[in-house]
């Protein structure tokens, strides 16, 4: 059960650690806390938690280095990481996401929002994996890669190939925040010669063609985009 998930929390602020421990344990999660990043990688490898809540600015080994090491190790790459960042550190959020973190939450945060984010990340990690080429339906939006068809309220929408692949990528990861470079990598591969600006142009075109449904594609200021159900 998700409520029995093991969560490793790494933060150098004792009051934050206690706040997180209290609210997470109240939800039934098993919590382990660390005040330094120096032992985080070893602890993760030994305990294999279901989720890591990771502060980015840590003494010793920082959150970026920890994320990089865990995501490069085949044994720990699957562990989802929820970053904890200071408000306004947009460049840090982008870096963390591109290193492989699944989501982020900014300080100060609402405990209710934090618990909701934890549930969402764990649900994504533990939920059934849908075939990448299978049809998917969310709300009034349907997309079928095999037929290269996209419909809103049952009516076909004419998209360019790039618009179609971009929308398909976002729709299959509802709620996930992606930087522009992650979107490029996800739809074309890391070698695709496209600029961040071209992603913005494609998003504008998608929103226009989707009409009212276009509001599901949400801009996350300074970071990128996500698809909201």
N, C-alpha and C positions, 0 to 999 in steps of 0.2 A: 504493500500500500504506500501511496505517496506520503501519507502522514508519518510513516516510519522511516522516511529517507534520512540519511546521514549527511549533515552539512558541516563543512569546515569553514570557519569564519576567521579571516586574517585582517587585523586592524590594530594599529598601535595606540589607539585611544581606548582606555579601559572602560570609560562610560559608554562608548558606542558598543563595545563588545558585550557589556552587561545588558544593554537595551536590546541588542539583537538576540542574545541568548534567551532572555525572558520571553520575548514575543514568539520566537521560533519554537521554543520548548512548549509554550502554551498551546501551539498548534499541533504538538505531537512529534515534532522533528527531534532527532538526536543530534546534538550540537557539540562540536569540538572547537575551541578557540585558541588562536595564537596571536601574540603581540608583536611578533617580528617575522619578516619574510624569510629569514635565513634558514629556517627549518620547514618552511611551507611545502617545498617540493618533495622532500623526503617523507613528510607526514602524509601528503597526498598519495605518494607511491605505496606507502605501507598500509594506509587505511582505506584507500579507494573510495572516497566519499561520493555521494550521489550529486553533490553540488558544492561549489566553492564560492563563498562571498569574499571578494578580494579588494581591499583598499589599494589604490594605485600608488599613493605616496607613502612608502614604508621605509624605515631605517634599514640599512643593510641591503638585502636583495629586494628591489622594488617590485610592484605589481606587474610592470611590463616584463621584467626578466622572468618572473615566476610563470606568467602566462606563456611566454615564448618557450620555456623549457618543458612545460607540461604539454603544450600542443604539439611539440616536435617529438615527444616520446610516444610511440604507438600504444604503450600500456596505459597512458593517462590522457591521451588526446581526446577521448570520448567524454571526459568529465566536463560538464558545463560550468562556465565561469560567469558569475554575475558581478560586474565591477561596481565598486563604491567610489564615487569621485566627489570632489569639491565642486560646488556650483560654478559654472562659467568656464570650466576646463574643457572646452570643446575639442581642442587639439588632442588632449589626453584621451578623450572618449574615442575619437577617430582612431588613434593609434591602438588602443586596447581592442576595439572591434576588429581592426584589420589583423591583429595578432591572433585572433580566434575567440575572443570573449563573446558570449551569446547575447548579453544585454547589460544594462547599466542602471544605476540609480544614483541620484545626486544628493549630497548633504546640504542642508538638513533634509531628512526624509520623513514621511509619515509612516509609522509602523504598519498601518493597514495597507498602504501602497507597497511597502517592502514585502509583506507576506504575499500579496497578490502577485508580485513579480516572481517571487520564489515558486509559487504554485505553477505559474505559467511556464517558466523555464523547465521545471521538473516534468510537467505534462508533455512538453515538446520532446524532451529527452527520452521519456518512457513510452510515449504514444506510438501507435502503429505507423510505420513508414509507408507512405503512399508511393506507388511507382511514379518515377519522374515523368513518364510519358503517358500516364493515365489521365482521363478526364477528371476535372474537379469542379465542384459547384459551391460557391459561397454567397449566401443571400440570393440576390437576383442576377448574379454574374455566373456564367458558365464558360469554361475554357477547355478545349479538347485539342491537345498538341498533335495527336495522330491524324486528325482531320484538318488541322490548322484552322479551327473554327473558334470564334469567340462571340458569345451572345449576352445581351442584357435584356432582361424581361422577355426572353425567348426570341428576341430580334437580333439578327446578325449585325456585327460591327466590323467594318473593314479596317484592318490594321496593317501597317507595314510589318515586314519580318522582324525588324528590331523591336518595334513596339510590342509585337506579340510575345517575343521571347522575354522581354523585360517584364511585362505584366505577368506572364506565366511564372517567372522566377519569384516575384513578390507575392503573388497569390498563394504559392505553395509554402510560404513562410509567414503566415499572418501574425502581425504583432512584432516581428523581428525588425530591428533597425539595421539598415545596411548603408555603408558609406558608398559613395559613387564608384570608387575603385572596386569594392566588393561586388557591386552590381555588374560592372564590366566583366570581372573575372567569372561571375556566376553565369552570365549569358553567352559569353564569347571565349572565355579562357584568358589567362593572364597575358597572352601575347597579342591580344587584339588591340590594334593601334587606334584607340578612341580616347577622347579627352573627357574630363569631368563635366565640362560645359555641354558636351553632346548628350550626356545623360539628362541634364536639366531640360534640354530641348525636347527629348523624347517624352519626358514626363508631361510637359506642357501639351504636346500633341495627344497623348493618351487621355489626359483629363478632358480635353475638348471633345474627343470622340466618344468618351464614355458618358458624357453629360452629367446628370446628377450622381451617377455611380462613381464618377471621377473623384469625389470627395473622399473615397476610401483610400486613395493614395495620399498619405500624409507626409508633409515636409517636416523633418526634424531639424530645426535651425542649427546651422553650423556643422551638421553631421551627415545627413543624407535623407533617406526616405524609408517609409514602412507602409505596409498594407494593413488597414484597419478593417476588421469584419463588421 
